[in-house]
């Protein structure tokens, strides 16, 4: 349990850290099941993001007018979300 509970995850929202997340159980680096779990989580989050984009609830950001919008990028162990924000 020390390997699982000794870590804290921080999420940045608009440049500010939110409350730390401290897992009680889970996978750690080197676990043979981790690769499969990573793919499953990425595919699930990708499907959810696409659904909300199709409903026009969120809009990705554009580099310039002629490029497609980018809403998210996945790297080996990182996920980035790019969203357009408007105030009312």
C-alpha positions as CSV (number, residue, x, y, z in Angstrom):
1,X,0.0,0.0,0.0
2,X,2.9,2.4,0.6
3,X,3.7,2.3,-3.2
4,X,0.1,3.3,-4.0
5,X,-0.7,5.8,-1.3
6,X,2.6,7.6,-1.2
7,X,2.0,9.7,-4.3
8,X,-0.2,12.8,-4.9
9,X,-1.4,14.0,-8.3
10,X,-2.0,17.7,-9.0
11,X,-4.3,19.0,-11.8
12,X,-3.8,22.5,-13.1
13,X,-7.0,24.4,-14.1
14,X,-6.4,27.8,-15.8
15,X,-2.9,27.8,-14.4
16,X,-3.8,27.2,-10.8
17,X,-3.4,23.9,-8.9
18,X,-6.6,22.3,-7.7
19,X,-6.9,20.1,-4.6
20,X,-4.4,17.1,-4.7
21,X,-5.6,13.7,-5.7
22,X,-4.3,10.9,-3.4
23,X,-5.1,7.4,-4.8
24,X,-6.0,4.7,-2.4
25,X,-5.4,1.8,-4.8
26,X,-4.2,1.6,-8.3
27,X,-1.5,0.9,-10.8
28,X,2.1,2.1,-10.6
29,X,4.9,2.3,-13.1
30,X,6.2,-1.2,-14.1
31,X,2.9,-2.9,-13.5
32,X,2.3,-5.3,-16.5
33,X,-1.4,-4.3,-16.7
34,X,-0.6,-0.6,-16.9
35,X,-0.2,-0.5,-20.7
36,X,-3.7,-2.0,-21.3
37,X,-5.2,0.3,-18.7
38,X,-3.6,3.3,-20.3
39,X,-5.0,2.4,-23.7
40,X,-8.5,1.7,-22.3
41,X,-8.6,5.0,-20.5
42,X,-7.3,7.0,-23.5
43,X,-9.8,5.4,-25.8
44,X,-12.7,6.0,-23.4
45,X,-11.7,9.7,-22.8
46,X,-11.3,10.1,-26.6
47,X,-14.8,8.8,-27.2
48,X,-16.2,11.1,-24.6
49,X,-14.4,14.1,-25.9
50,X,-15.6,13.4,-29.5
51,X,-19.2,13.0,-28.3
52,X,-19.1,16.4,-26.5
53,X,-17.5,18.0,-29.6
54,X,-20.2,16.6,-31.9
55,X,-22.9,18.1,-29.5
56,X,-21.0,21.4,-29.8
57,X,-20.7,21.7,-26.1
58,X,-16.9,22.2,-26.4
59,X,-14.8,23.7,-29.1
60,X,-11.1,23.0,-29.7
61,X,-8.5,25.8,-30.3
62,X,-7.1,26.7,-33.7
63,X,-3.5,27.7,-34.6
64,X,-4.9,29.8,-37.5
65,X,-8.1,30.1,-39.5
66,X,-7.3,27.5,-42.1
67,X,-6.3,24.7,-39.7
68,X,-8.6,22.2,-38.0
69,X,-9.3,22.7,-34.4
70,X,-7.3,20.8,-31.8
71,X,-9.1,19.7,-28.6
72,X,-6.7,17.2,-27.1
73,X,-3.3,15.6,-27.5
74,X,-2.1,12.3,-26.0
75,X,1.6,11.6,-25.4
76,X,3.2,8.6,-23.7
77,X,2.0,9.5,-20.2
78,X,0.5,13.0,-20.6
79,X,-2.8,14.3,-21.8
80,X,-3.4,17.9,-22.9
81,X,-6.7,19.6,-23.6
82,X,-7.1,22.7,-25.6
83,X,-10.4,24.4,-25.3
84,X,-11.8,27.8,-26.5
85,X,-13.3,29.7,-23.6
86,X,-15.8,32.5,-23.8
87,X,-17.3,34.7,-21.1
88,X,-20.9,35.7,-21.1
